Amino acid sequence: MTWRHFAAAAAIVSLAVAAASPVCAQTKKAAASAGAASTSSAASSASAASAAGAAIYAERFRTVCAACHGVDGRSDMPGTPVLAGQHSLYAITQLFLFREGRRKNEAMIAVAKQMTDTDLRGFSDFIGTLPPVAAPLPAAPLDSARMNKAEVLAKEYKCVFCHGTDLAGGQGVPRIGGQKEDYVRGTLQGFKSGDRPGYTRAMTEALSQVPPDDLALLAYYVANLTGK
């Protein structure tokens, strides 16, 4: 072995020893800690930004939406759907359909036309945080005979297959239990006639052969199915 080869081998051994030394281990530990701190800081920043965005859309909901839909997502305005307890994925789909003019409601189209994609996400995410709100007590006693008959129809027409036996839905399937009767009735009629668009043809196909009287019974059942 020449002196040059010996010097090179010694340098390699020296580097190996240094890597195993406490000083090198501490350096690696410090670097790992710094990386973890950086990741934690980034996560904290993202969380803070998310909270700030949520607060912005909570306020915008109160100023833009609450006049019709109520601060808590349930208003007394006829024909205005309950948003309380609705799923964010379903909400963003409907806002998109309004923005594109595919759903017919002049007031909602006018509002949604001004929304960016970020707005669609922000509003729908906020709607998804609204807890379900119980419907006010009906003026007349609940008709148990109608409810029982409609429950059979809900199974026969496979309403519960997608919306669940409690009609709470999930993800892109809307919560319909406790929804307003007049709104549900109009929506079912719209799907049956094809006037109400959906992101699939499932509802139109499911309701195409359902008699009008059964639609009315289903609307009554949906509106009064709460607490399950």
PEGI-V538497 format. One record per run of one state. SS is the DSSP state (H for helix, E for strand, - for the rest). FROM is the first residue (numbers start at 1). TO is the last residue. If there is no record, write none. Layout:
SS_FROM_TO + SS_FROM_TO
//
This chain:
-_1_2 + H_3_20 + -_21_21 + H_22_64 + -_65_65 + H_66_69 + -_70_87 + H_88_99 + -_100_105 + H_106_112 + -_113_116 + H_117_127 + -_128_143 + H_144_156 + -_157_158 + H_159_163 + -_164_169 + E_170_170 + -_171_172 + E_173_173 + -_174_180 + H_181_193 + -_194_201 + H_202_207 + -_208_211 + H_212_224 + -_225_228
//
